[in-house]
Amino acid sequence: MRKLVFIFFVFPFLVKAQGIAVGDTVSTGIIYKNIKDTTLPFSVYSTSFCNIDIDNDNVYDLRFSYTYNAGIFYSILKNVTAISNVEFGYSSNNNYADTLPDNFVINNTLNWKKTGIGLYSTYTAPPQPWSPGTIITGEFTTANDYLGFRKIAGSDTIYGWFLLDMTNTLKIKSFAYENHSVGIQELNTKGSI
């Protein structure tokens, strides 16, 4: 009986919990890619995007997009959308991802959303007495914002992060993910749609 109790007590400590710390680039079991910055260009009334294949299976998993509409009213939308079994971390019940601070552990304790999720948007119209004219949503506004993601690949889950620069356009600077015998392809950037 003592052996059985010992096994139940010790076993949970022997199982490695999955997760990755935001900003971690050097730990064992982490693959970090400091890629050539991929900036999504913008032109009026168009959307530019970048598709990414996380697990190297020649199927795109997610898409970053940047849409700019100008005129008397103008809007800017910066989004990320799941194309396959990818989910994005967020901490509130809204449609926008939250930026994650350095050393925050990305794991199954986060709230996860699978479909498209906003990173940043602004909508500006001429000011009215009942409206300030500009509405801004989303937290991705600086040169070093982290987006957490996870990819559910069969019976495995791979956690990772992207480092984004959102000061002007949408720039993908680097990323890291857990090494579970799968790999993330280099970024494949498409043109405007």
Phi and psi in degrees as GROMACS dihedral restraints (atoms count N, CA, C in turn):
[ dihedral_restraints ]
;  ai    aj    ak    al  type     phi  dphi    fc
    3     4     5     6     1   -62.8    20    10
    4     5     6     7     1   -38.8    20    10
    6     7     8     9     1   -62.5    20    10
    7     8     9    10     1   -42.0    20    10
    9    10    11    12     1   -63.7    20    10
   10    11    12    13     1   -44.3    20    10
   12    13    14    15     1   -63.3    20    10
   13    14    15    16     1   -41.8    20    10
   15    16    17    18     1   -60.7    20    10
   16    17    18    19     1   -43.3    20    10
   18    19    20    21     1   -63.5    20    10
   19    20    21    22     1   -45.6    20    10
   21    22    23    24     1   -66.0    20    10
   22    23    24    25     1   -30.6    20    10
   24    25    26    27     1   -78.3    20    10
   25    26    27    28     1   -40.5    20    10
   27    28    29    30     1   -86.2    20    10
   28    29    30    31     1   -32.4    20    10
   30    31    32    33     1   -55.0    20    10
   31    32    33    34     1   -45.7    20    10
   33    34    35    36     1   -58.3    20    10
   34    35    36    37     1   -28.2    20    10
   36    37    38    39     1   -80.5    20    10
   37    38    39    40     1   -15.8    20    10
   39    40    41    42     1   -86.6    20    10
   40    41    42    43     1   -20.6    20    10
   42    43    44    45     1   -83.1    20    10
   43    44    45    46     1   124.6    20    10
   45    46    47    48     1   -77.4    20    10
   46    47    48    49     1   124.6    20    10
   48    49    50    51     1   -74.2    20    10
   49    50    51    52     1   141.6    20    10
   51    52    53    54     1   -83.6    20    10
   52    53    54    55     1   147.2    20    10
   54    55    56    57     1   157.6    20    10
   55    56    57    58     1   167.7    20    10
   57    58    59    60     1  -144.2    20    10
   58    59    60    61     1   142.1    20    10
   60    61    62    63     1   -86.4    20    10
   61    62    63    64     1   135.0    20    10
   63    64    65    66     1   -60.6    20    10
   64    65    66    67     1   131.1    20    10
   66    67    68    69     1    87.4    20    10
   67    68    69    70     1    -8.5    20    10
   69    70    71    72     1   -70.0    20    10
   70    71    72    73     1   125.2    20    10
   72    73    74    75     1  -123.8    20    10
   73    74    75    76     1    -5.1    20    10
   75    76    77    78     1  -126.5    20    10
   76    77    78    79     1   -11.1    20    10
   78    79    80    81     1   -64.6    20    10
   79    80    81    82     1   154.0    20    10
   81    82    83    84     1   -62.9    20    10
   82    83    84    85     1   138.2    20    10
   84    85    86    87     1    85.4    20    10
   85    86    87    88     1     6.7    20    10
   87    88    89    90     1  -113.8    20    10
   88    89    90    91     1   134.2    20    10
   90    91    92    93     1  -109.9    20    10
   91    92    93    94     1   122.0    20    10
   93    94    95    96     1  -115.4    20    10
   94    95    96    97     1   135.8    20    10
   96    97    98    99     1  -125.2    20    10
   97    98    99   100     1   110.1    20    10
   99   100   101   102     1   -92.0    20    10
  100   101   102   103     1    86.6    20    10
  102   103   104   105     1   -82.2    20    10
  103   104   105   106     1   165.0    20    10
  105   106   107   108     1   -64.5    20    10
  106   107   108   109     1   127.8    20    10
  108   109   110   111     1   -52.1    20    10
  109   110   111   112     1   131.1    20    10
  111   112   113   114     1  -107.6    20    10
  112   113   114   115     1   107.9    20    10
  114   115   116   117     1  -101.6    20    10
  115   116   117   118     1   128.6    20    10
  117   118   119   120     1   -81.3    20    10
  118   119   120   121     1   117.6    20    10
  120   121   122   123     1   -71.0    20    10
  121   122   123   124     1   158.9    20    10
  123   124   125   126     1  -129.2    20    10
  124   125   126   127     1   144.5    20    10
  126   127   128   129     1  -141.1    20    10
  127   128   129   130     1   155.9    20    10
  129   130   131   132     1   -61.2    20    10
  130   131   132   133     1   137.0    20    10
  132   133   134   135     1    59.1    20    10
  133   134   135   136     1    39.6    20    10
  135   136   137   138     1  -146.4    20    10
  136   137   138   139     1   166.7    20    10
  138   139   140   141     1  -122.4    20    10
  139   140   141   142     1   128.9    20    10
  141   142   143   144     1  -106.5    20    10
  142   143   144   145     1   151.5    20    10
  144   145   146   147     1  -150.1    20    10
  145   146   147   148     1   163.8    20    10
  147   148   149   150     1  -135.9    20    10
  148   149   150   151     1   120.6    20    10
  150   151   152   153     1   -94.2    20    10
  151   152   153   154     1   142.1    20    10
  153   154   155   156     1  -130.5    20    10
  154   155   156   157     1   134.1    20    10
  156   157   158   159     1  -101.8    20    10
  157   158   159   160     1   109.7    20    10
  159   160   161   162     1   -75.0    20    10
  160   161   162   163     1   -46.2    20    10
  162   163   164   165     1  -104.1    20    10
  163   164   165   166     1    19.3    20    10
  165   166   167   168     1    60.9    20    10
  166   167   168   169     1    34.3    20    10
  168   169   170   171     1  -106.0    20    10
  169   170   171   172     1    14.7    20    10
  171   172   173   174     1    62.4    20    10
  172   173   174   175     1    24.4    20    10
  174   175   176   177     1  -123.5    20    10
  175   176   177   178     1   123.5    20    10
  177   178   179   180     1   -64.7    20    10
  178   179   180   181     1   137.9    20    10
  180   181   182   183     1  -103.7    20    10
  181   182   183   184     1   -34.6    20    10
  183   184   185   186     1  -149.6    20    10
  184   185   186   187     1   161.8    20    10
  186   187   188   189     1  -135.6    20    10
  187   188   189   190     1   124.6    20    10
  189   190   191   192     1   -89.9    20    10
  190   191   192   193     1   138.5    20    10
  192   193   194   195     1  -139.3    20    10
  193   194   195   196     1   151.5    20    10
  195   196   197   198     1  -134.9    20    10
  196   197   198   199     1   120.7    20    10
  198   199   200   201     1  -121.3    20    10
  199   200   201   202     1   132.2    20    10
  201   202   203   204     1  -129.9    20    10
  202   203   204   205     1   121.2    20    10
  204   205   206   207     1  -120.7    20    10
  205   206   207   208     1   128.7    20    10
  207   208   209   210     1  -122.0    20    10
  208   209   210   211     1   162.7    20    10
  210   211   212   213     1   148.9    20    10
  211   212   213   214     1  -155.3    20    10
  213   214   215   216     1   -60.0    20    10
  214   215   216   217     1   -41.9    20    10
  216   217   218   219     1  -103.5    20    10
  217   218   219   220     1   139.3    20    10
  219   220   221   222     1  -137.9    20    10
  220   221   222   223     1   155.2    20    10
  222   223   224   225     1  -143.1    20    10
  223   224   225   226     1   148.9    20    10
  225   226   227   228     1  -128.3    20    10
  226   227   228   229     1   128.6    20    10
  228   229   230   231     1  -126.8    20    10
  229   230   231   232     1   126.4    20    10
  231   232   233   234     1  -121.8    20    10
  232   233   234   235     1   118.9    20    10
  234   235   236   237     1  -134.3    20    10
  235   236   237   238     1   164.2    20    10
  237   238   239   240     1  -131.9    20    10
  238   239   240   241     1   136.5    20    10
  240   241   242   243     1  -128.0    20    10
  241   242   243   244     1   135.6    20    10
  243   244   245   246     1   -78.4    20    10
  244   245   246   247     1   130.6    20    10
  246   247   248   249     1  -102.0    20    10
  247   248   249   250     1   -31.5    20    10
  249   250   251   252     1  -126.0    20    10
  250   251   252   253     1  -141.1    20    10
  252   253   254   255     1   -83.9    20    10
  253   254   255   256     1    52.0    20    10
  255   256   257   258     1  -110.9    20    10
  256   257   258   259     1   142.9    20    10
  258   259   260   261     1  -130.0    20    10
  259   260   261   262     1   155.9    20    10
  261   262   263   264     1  -119.5    20    10
  262   263   264   265     1   141.9    20    10
  264   265   266   267     1   -79.9    20    10
  265   266   267   268     1   136.3    20    10
  267   268   269   270     1  -149.3    20    10
  268   269   270   271     1   156.9    20    10
  270   271   272   273     1  -112.3    20    10
  271   272   273   274     1    -2.2    20    10
  273   274   275   276     1  -130.2    20    10
  274   275   276   277     1   167.3    20    10
  276   277   278   279     1   -90.4    20    10
  277   278   279   280     1    59.1    20    10
  279   280   281   282     1  -130.0    20    10
  280   281   282   283     1  -170.8    20    10
  282   283   284   285     1   -97.1    20    10
  283   284   285   286     1    13.7    20    10
  285   286   287   288     1  -120.5    20    10
  286   287   288   289     1   137.9    20    10
  288   289   290   291     1   -72.5    20    10
  289   290   291   292     1   151.4    20    10
  291   292   293   294     1   -98.9    20    10
  292   293   294   295     1   144.1    20    10
  294   295   296   297     1   -71.5    20    10
  295   296   297   298     1   146.6    20    10
  297   298   299   300     1  -110.4    20    10
  298   299   300   301     1   136.1    20    10
  300   301   302   303     1   -77.8    20    10
  301   302   303   304     1   160.3    20    10
  303   304   305   306     1   -51.0    20    10
  304   305   306   307     1   141.4    20    10
  306   307   308   309     1    69.5    20    10
  307   308   309   310     1     1.2    20    10
  309   310   311   312     1   -65.1    20    10
  310   311   312   313     1   134.2    20    10
  312   313   314   315     1   -88.8    20    10
  313   314   315   316     1   120.5    20    10
  315   316   317   318     1   -89.5    20    10
  316   317   318   319     1   116.5    20    10
  318   319   320   321     1  -155.5    20    10
  319   320   321   322     1  -164.9    20    10
  321   322   323   324     1   -72.4    20    10
  322   323   324   325     1    -2.4    20    10
  324   325   326   327     1   -82.3    20    10
  325   326   327   328     1   -13.0    20    10
  327   328   329   330     1   -71.8    20    10
  328   329   330   331     1   160.0    20    10
  330   331   332   333     1   -79.3    20    10
  331   332   333   334     1   139.6    20    10
  333   334   335   336     1  -125.0    20    10
  334   335   336   337     1   141.5    20    10
  336   337   338   339     1  -130.7    20    10
  337   338   339   340     1   131.6    20    10
  339   340   341   342     1   -88.4    20    10
  340   341   342   343     1   -40.9    20    10
  342   343   344   345     1   -76.9    20    10
  343   344   345   346     1  -161.9    20    10
  345   346   347   348     1   -63.4    20    10
  346   347   348   349     1   143.8    20    10
  348   349   350   351     1  -139.6    20    10
  349   350   351   352     1   138.2    20    10
  351   352   353   354     1   -78.8    20    10
  352   353   354   355     1   145.4    20    10
  354   355   356   357     1  -103.4    20    10
  355   356   357   358     1   -41.0    20    10
  357   358   359   360     1  -164.1    20    10
  358   359   360   361     1   143.6    20    10
  360   361   362   363     1  -151.2    20    10
  361   362   363   364     1   149.7    20    10
  363   364   365   366     1  -138.0    20    10
  364   365   366   367     1   140.5    20    10
  366   367   368   369     1  -132.1    20    10
  367   368   369   370     1   126.4    20    10
  369   370   371   372     1  -126.0    20    10
  370   371   372   373     1   132.2    20    10
  372   373   374   375     1  -133.1    20    10
  373   374   375   376     1   162.9    20    10
  375   376   377   378     1   -55.7    20    10
  376   377   378   379     1   134.5    20    10
  378   379   380   381     1   -58.6    20    10
  379   380   381   382     1   141.9    20    10
  381   382   383   384     1  -123.0    20    10
  382   383   384   385     1   161.8    20    10
  384   385   386   387     1   -58.7    20    10
  385   386   387   388     1   -28.0    20    10
  387   388   389   390     1   -98.5    20    10
  388   389   390   391     1    -1.0    20    10
  390   391   392   393     1  -144.6    20    10
  391   392   393   394     1   140.9    20    10
  393   394   395   396     1   -72.1    20    10
  394   395   396   397     1   -13.9    20    10
  396   397   398   399     1    97.2    20    10
  397   398   399   400     1   -34.7    20    10
  399   400   401   402     1  -120.8    20    10
  400   401   402   403     1   131.2    20    10
  402   403   404   405     1  -122.1    20    10
  403   404   405   406     1   123.1    20    10
  405   406   407   408     1  -120.5    20    10
  406   407   408   409     1   132.6    20    10
  408   409   410   411     1  -133.1    20    10
  409   410   411   412     1   158.0    20    10
  411   412   413   414     1    97.5    20    10
  412   413   414   415     1   157.3    20    10
  414   415   416   417     1  -107.8    20    10
  415   416   417   418     1    -8.4    20    10
  417   418   419   420     1   -83.5    20    10
  418   419   420   421     1    91.1    20    10
  420   421   422   423     1  -131.7    20    10
  421   422   423   424     1    -3.5    20    10
  423   424   425   426     1  -113.2    20    10
  424   425   426   427     1  -177.1    20    10
  426   427   428   429     1   -80.8    20    10
  427   428   429   430     1   -11.4    20    10
  429   430   431   432     1  -140.5    20    10
  430   431   432   433     1    77.5    20    10
  432   433   434   435     1  -110.0    20    10
  433   434   435   436     1   134.8    20    10
  435   436   437   438     1  -103.8    20    10
  436   437   438   439     1   133.4    20    10
  438   439   440   441     1  -112.8    20    10
  439   440   441   442     1   124.3    20    10
  441   442   443   444     1   -89.1    20    10
  442   443   444   445     1   143.2    20    10
  444   445   446   447     1  -141.5    20    10
  445   446   447   448     1   163.0    20    10
  447   448   449   450     1  -142.0    20    10
  448   449   450   451     1   146.7    20    10
  450   451   452   453     1  -118.8    20    10
  451   452   453   454     1   123.2    20    10
  453   454   455   456     1   -92.6    20    10
  454   455   456   457     1   109.4    20    10
  456   457   458   459     1  -117.3    20    10
  457   458   459   460     1    94.6    20    10
  459   460   461   462     1    65.0    20    10
  460   461   462   463     1  -121.9    20    10
  462   463   464   465     1   -93.0    20    10
  463   464   465   466     1     6.7    20    10
  465   466   467   468     1  -115.8    20    10
  466   467   468   469     1   155.1    20    10
  468   469   470   471     1  -126.9    20    10
  469   470   471   472     1   128.9    20    10
  471   472   473   474     1  -110.1    20    10
  472   473   474   475     1   123.6    20    10
  474   475   476   477     1  -102.2    20    10
  475   476   477   478     1   147.8    20    10
  477   478   479   480     1  -165.2    20    10
  478   479   480   481     1  -177.7    20    10
  480   481   482   483     1  -144.0    20    10
  481   482   483   484     1   155.0    20    10
  483   484   485   486     1  -115.7    20    10
  484   485   486   487     1   140.2    20    10
  486   487   488   489     1  -100.6    20    10
  487   488   489   490     1   121.0    20    10
  489   490   491   492     1  -119.3    20    10
  490   491   492   493     1   146.9    20    10
  492   493   494   495     1  -111.9    20    10
  493   494   495   496     1   113.6    20    10
  495   496   497   498     1  -112.3    20    10
  496   497   498   499     1    18.8    20    10
  498   499   500   501     1   -67.4    20    10
  499   500   501   502     1   -40.0    20    10
  501   502   503   504     1  -119.4    20    10
  502   503   504   505     1   -71.5    20    10
  504   505   506   507     1  -102.2    20    10
  505   506   507   508     1  -146.2    20    10
  507   508   509   510     1  -119.6    20    10
  508   509   510   511     1   114.2    20    10
  510   511   512   513     1  -120.0    20    10
  511   512   513   514     1   127.5    20    10
  513   514   515   516     1   -95.5    20    10
  514   515   516   517     1   117.5    20    10
  516   517   518   519     1   -99.4    20    10
  517   518   519   520     1   -41.6    20    10
  519   520   521   522     1  -166.3    20    10
  520   521   522   523     1   171.5    20    10
  522   523   524   525     1  -157.1    20    10
  523   524   525   526     1   163.0    20    10
  525   526   527   528     1  -146.6    20    10
  526   527   528   529     1   156.4    20    10
  528   529   530   531     1  -157.5    20    10
  529   530   531   532     1   163.0    20    10
  531   532   533   534     1   -70.5    20    10
  532   533   534   535     1   142.7    20    10
  534   535   536   537     1   -93.1    20    10
  535   536   537   538     1   103.6    20    10
  537   538   539   540     1  -122.7    20    10
  538   539   540   541     1    47.4    20    10
  540   541   542   543     1    61.5    20    10
  541   542   543   544     1    22.0    20    10
  543   544   545   546     1  -126.9    20    10
  544   545   546   547     1   165.0    20    10
  546   547   548   549     1  -134.5    20    10
  547   548   549   550     1   159.6    20    10
  549   550   551   552     1  -102.3    20    10
  550   551   552   553     1   127.9    20    10
  552   553   554   555     1   -69.1    20    10
  553   554   555   556     1   161.4    20    10
  555   556   557   558     1   -61.3    20    10
  556   557   558   559     1   157.4    20    10
  558   559   560   561     1   -64.5    20    10
  559   560   561   562     1   140.6    20    10
  561   562   563   564     1  -116.6    20    10
  562   563   564   565     1   104.1    20    10
  564   565   566   567     1   -93.8    20    10
  565   566   567   568     1   129.7    20    10
  567   568   569   570     1  -102.0    20    10
  568   569   570   571     1   165.0    20    10
  570   571   572   573     1   -83.3    20    10
  571   572   573   574     1  -166.0    20    10
  573   574   575   576     1   -71.9    20    10
  574   575   576   577     1   151.1    20    10
